[in-house]
Amino acid sequence: MTKMTGADIVLTCLERLGVDTVFGYPGGVVLPLYDKFPAHPKVRHILVRHEQGAGHAADGYARASGRLGVALATSGPGATNLVTAITNAHMDSVPTLFITGNVSRNLLGRDGFQEADITGITMPIVKHNYLVMRAEDLAPAFAEAAYLAMTGRKGSVHIDIPKDVFLEEAEFIWPEEVSVRGYRIPGEASVSDVQRAAAIINNAERPIIFAGHGILLGDATEELRAFAEHGGIPILNTLLGLGSIPPEHVLSYGMMGMHGSYWANHAASNADVIIGLGMRMDDRALGRFQDMNPTAQIVHVDIDPAEHGKNLPTAVPVIGNVKHVLKQLTHAIDKKAHVQWLRWINEIRDGHRASMSVPPGGELTTQYVVSKIAEFAGREAIFTTGVGQHQMWAAQFMNIGRPRQFITSGGLGTMGFEVPAAMGAAVACPDRQVWTICGDGGFQMTFQEIATMVDEQIPVKMAIMNNGFLGMVRQWQELFYANNYVSVAMSQPDFVKLADAYGIKGIRVTDQSQVEGAIREAAAYNGPVILDFQVQAEGNVWPMVPAGAALSETIEAPEGVIR
Amino acid sequence: MKHTVAALVEDRPGVLNRVASLFRRRGFNIDSLAVGTTEEAGVSRMTIVVDGPEWVADQVEKQLDKLIDVITVEALTEDDSVIRELALIKVAARPDQRREILDIIEIFRAQVVDVSTTTLVVQLTAAASTLDALTENLRPYGIREMVRTGRIALARGAKTTAIHEHEDAESKRFHHESGRLPEGDLPFVSK
């Protein structure tokens, strides 16, 4: 057996794992690794401008493709700059591998230059992490890390490698198989769980499905449709579940939650049986837990047993891979139509469409812009967003109907996610048009990655919903803090000049009549584009479930706010 | 309500940190935590006593089990388990009080393991409530220093918290499957 250096082992591992792209930033302790990149041309290294950008790009890459996203950083500040991105990926169960260098083994724990206890820091924000102290342990660690990231409930995994381990020589032995005795991957559910769930579903008069991110992560959209159609059960999506069923499907009732539709939230509140599928009963989706339809019986299918009963008491927790469990349940339940129940929801929908519509009139609103982008780019495009008003409007009006079409930071709610995530998505899916819907606040947190996109020719279209405010915070100050605007108005640079500075195309849009032309021009341009949409300054997102309220308390206008 | 949980964990650096970090972050209240070796090399056993309602105990078990380095978790009830704790108590013992103290020690079937002219070190292995009672009885003489190990526990009878037995019980809830990377050549096998 020939020996190779730890650095060569790391890159050979990535090759063996099928990793084609690493988003990274070099520094002192990872120099031995960078030295070997030219010898491994199958692994493309994309030099970002900030490690957070590398992390979000890996996240966007993984969400868009379903493949493992990989980011690399040096020790100390390089590693700590990854922390937001690691947490973001972990909260949304995105399969990602984060690699950091650290100081040499003899210097660990001595507070030397650029040392940070990064494995100590990432421990609570990863599925698992490793500090690899011997070159011979690298291959088993990488195989196991990828296995953990990509199986079961997916998530982020972190490997920290001291500098001299990159230089140490060892035999490269790729494990024949990976087995971790403390780790089990649920597949099919037990027969008894399926029977108990089916009994409750068969007795339901007003059943409803909450379809979450697990449907997309578990590649279970077909199974979801078959199950819902067989049982005649309406489907609501969580924010991250958007794309699991096309909105035009007769059983699709759109997004529930804090900015879900009035009818979705009322259907959730009036169901007698709730079937949660690959979702974690999050407060933004469910509102105040204790008043979340307390009389409904809950069937909760999740691959992670720890999600069962964490936030809500559950009648039947079902452990399993949602793809398999949906097949089992479809066999086990009776064919039904639930005509009356669907009619009830339809009637509410007919009466409350206004609060979930693009505002009429000629004003340039975010709702109008994002609906036009969606109309033009279509379902084959990928949309990423930041966090805040524009994110909610994108979720409401971009007609999301394909898995992995909509990439957004759900759990952590990370402003600045949009631009680097779009960059990662565009690298993963070079044949798809990628649009990022940005807030003017979030855009300014991470737009440094434009330079990366210029270098690497990544043609992301960046549509900034520029209202001169941190819109969602402003909305809350208006509604819940008596119009007391504090630190929410912000001046912006000239975004068209900024585009010019980067040598890319910049388009300013100040009027509704310019929107379509600008979108076409951006799409036709071969390269990144910044679109500065100067939208309505003080629009509010409706409907809304105020923080701490129940879904049944959804309000559709400011008059509904109880101060 | 106190719950006793036994966890078999990989004997690796950082495992205690992972467990402690989990309890801190989720706001679980640890009464005691005892760690030691087991019959199997490379496996340590943690006995954790948690204070909280039933659903917290349930979450503690599940969240612990979710840690990759935790091999198996089991709740041990007072009725079905032998639960013990060890205390060392250094009590002030003036010559005129020494006889009284020795009487108390005898009633509790505790042992004197160290003697000085002014103190006794008392050792007792018992259930936590018995240790509490001994402590209260010695307190009037002046407890100079004291240490308790925290609870350790084993299931009564032939039942064990062994790695493989537990997997059998767990597999009743779901069937395992093996995973595979969509690209790359790594076969993933889950035993």
Boltz contact constraints between the chains, C-beta under 6 A:
constraints:
  - contact:
      token1: [A, 16]
      token2: [B, 184]
      max_distance: 6.0
  - contact:
      token1: [A, 16]
      token2: [B, 185]
      max_distance: 6.0
  - contact:
      token1: [A, 17]
      token2: [B, 184]
      max_distance: 6.0
  - contact:
      token1: [A, 18]
      token2: [B, 183]
      max_distance: 6.0
  - contact:
      token1: [A, 18]
      token2: [B, 184]
      max_distance: 6.0
  - contact:
      token1: [A, 123]
      token2: [B, 18]
      max_distance: 6.0
  - contact:
      token1: [A, 123]
      token2: [B, 21]
      max_distance: 6.0
  - contact:
      token1: [A, 124]
      token2: [B, 21]
      max_distance: 6.0
  - contact:
      token1: [A, 124]
      token2: [B, 25]
      max_distance: 6.0
  - contact:
      token1: [A, 128]
      token2: [B, 68]
      max_distance: 6.0
  - contact:
      token1: [A, 143]
      token2: [B, 186]
      max_distance: 6.0
  - contact:
      token1: [A, 147]
      token2: [B, 188]
      max_distance: 6.0
  - contact:
      token1: [A, 150]
      token2: [B, 181]
      max_distance: 6.0
  - contact:
      token1: [A, 151]
      token2: [B, 179]
      max_distance: 6.0
  - contact:
      token1: [A, 177]
      token2: [B, 187]
      max_distance: 6.0
  - contact:
      token1: [A, 177]
      token2: [B, 189]
      max_distance: 6.0
  - contact:
      token1: [A, 178]
      token2: [B, 188]
      max_distance: 6.0
  - contact:
      token1: [A, 179]
      token2: [B, 189]
      max_distance: 6.0
  - contact:
      token1: [A, 179]
      token2: [B, 191]
      max_distance: 6.0
  - contact:
      token1: [A, 181]
      token2: [B, 71]
      max_distance: 6.0
  - contact:
      token1: [A, 182]
      token2: [B, 68]
      max_distance: 6.0
  - contact:
      token1: [A, 182]
      token2: [B, 69]
      max_distance: 6.0
  - contact:
      token1: [A, 182]
      token2: [B, 70]
      max_distance: 6.0
  - contact:
      token1: [A, 182]
      token2: [B, 71]
      max_distance: 6.0
  - contact:
      token1: [A, 183]
      token2: [B, 68]
      max_distance: 6.0
  - contact:
      token1: [A, 184]
      token2: [B, 176]
      max_distance: 6.0
  - contact:
      token1: [A, 185]
      token2: [B, 176]
      max_distance: 6.0
  - contact:
      token1: [A, 185]
      token2: [B, 177]
      max_distance: 6.0
  - contact:
      token1: [A, 185]
      token2: [B, 179]
      max_distance: 6.0
  - contact:
      token1: [A, 185]
      token2: [B, 190]
      max_distance: 6.0
  - contact:
      token1: [A, 186]
      token2: [B, 174]
      max_distance: 6.0
  - contact:
      token1: [A, 187]
      token2: [B, 175]
      max_distance: 6.0
  - contact:
      token1: [A, 187]
      token2: [B, 176]
      max_distance: 6.0
  - contact:
      token1: [A, 187]
      token2: [B, 177]
      max_distance: 6.0
  - contact:
      token1: [A, 188]
      token2: [B, 175]
      max_distance: 6.0
  - contact:
      token1: [A, 189]
      token2: [B, 174]
      max_distance: 6.0
  - contact:
      token1: [A, 190]
      token2: [B, 173]
      max_distance: 6.0
  - contact:
      token1: [A, 190]
      token2: [B, 174]
      max_distance: 6.0
  - contact:
      token1: [A, 305]
      token2: [B, 62]
      max_distance: 6.0
  - contact:
      token1: [A, 306]
      token2: [B, 62]
      max_distance: 6.0
  - contact:
      token1: [A, 306]
      token2: [B, 63]
      max_distance: 6.0
  - contact:
      token1: [A, 306]
      token2: [B, 66]
      max_distance: 6.0
  - contact:
      token1: [A, 319]
      token2: [B, 173]
      max_distance: 6.0
  - contact:
      token1: [A, 319]
      token2: [B, 174]
      max_distance: 6.0
  - contact:
      token1: [A, 320]
      token2: [B, 174]
      max_distance: 6.0
